[in-house]
Amino acid sequence: MELQTVFWKEGKTYIIKEAITGVTTQGKTVEEAIKNIKEAVELYLEEIPKARRELMEVKNVGAVSVEIA
């Protein structure tokens, strides 16, 4: 399963959020944040099996940045 995430930096910490479930975590590096989001989403899906089935049906099309004035 491939999911879309977005990440940003707050101070010295990288925050990462999975787009569909809203699961959010962090890390001191981008690599650590990615490792943590994988673990966090896996735990989330273990707790909510229905979410796994629904996510399997999602077809990621892409991502778009939108500028707000």
ABEGO torsion letter per residue (X at the ends): XBBBBBBBBBEABBBBBBAAAGBBBBBABAAAAAAAAAAAAAAAAAABAAAAAAAAABBBAEBBBBBBX
